[in-house]
């Protein structure tokens, strides 16, 4: 199969058509991130309820993400709220321990992987940023939830199949597959540090430490395969692509090994480099995936928010983020970009500046009820 590298989200086109005198500065991005980090740490998020979709299909995604995301933000920027943050994280853990149908639902637990795993890895007993910020009493409940998740979702036989044959075997849609694997990995990062968990066996007879080693190698291979052969299907999806990128940001933030951090960062930098190159000509490349020809989603798309944070382009400026706190299920999508510590490489900003010297194909932009579409003249 011919390798396709020029893969980009459809709505990114809208962010490229800017005034000629506009400058894109990486230092401004860092300052914008710092200001918003403090804002969300101090203002919190309103908890969303547990719901059902279709018929008897459990979904606790919003409940999990708003609670875990709020705790994650507070731990980063509001140490005076550590007790409250611990309570939020314990509430999530106890819910999943009491509700196995939600733990096993594809619409629930792993959608907050970066927040939950990040909170423990950075602020738990063995945290690398502010150890002990989370209450030890609450952490015990969280560890038991994390073990239950890994016991349900970590699938070493499937990982080993891919690493053995140097290929990527998907047993679900790409974003679900990647979130499950990375959430398990993120939980294992903390579980393996706890003496009472490191050698505890899961239902497959393997220990937590064994699961970590296999999963770590699998994730390393997945990132390398992606940069060698292209970013594949879901990266161009209207919302799912950002979920995959959030997992890379989590790996960059909490990986114990420096080479894994660097690999995650390089993967992110490469993706954003391709994204920026697409904007020299204003054309969207890629595998002509499912959003082609359907217009560009505007207000609530995850990538549009991240472009606003990193590049200062598009409709999602700092004021938009402050207003978006009224819709916590929307704004929390951007917390991985906001708090992971990742900012694209300087070369990305230089490529975006280069569009002023190129001869881009002109586009007419149409905004209609929050939907942006583009038609070549």
Protein Blocks (a to p, Z undefined) as FASTA:
>chain_A
ZZdfbgcdfklmmmmmccfkbccdfklmmmmmmmmmmmmmmnopaddddddehjhiacfk
lmmmmmmmmmmmmmmmmmklmmmmmmmmmmmmmmmmmmmmlmmpcklmmmmmmmmmmmmm
mmmmklcklghkacfklmmmmmmmmmmmmmmmmcfklmmmmmmnopacdfbdfklmmmmm
mmmmmmmmmmmmpmklmmpccfkopafklmmmmmmmmmmmmmmmmmmnogbjmlmpmklm
mmmmmmmmmmmmmomblklmmmmmmmmmmmmmmmmmmmmnopaedjhiakgonapafklp
mklmmmmmmnopajbdfklmmmmmmmmmlmmmmmmmmmnopacdfklmmmmmmmmmmccd
ddddddeehiacdddZZ
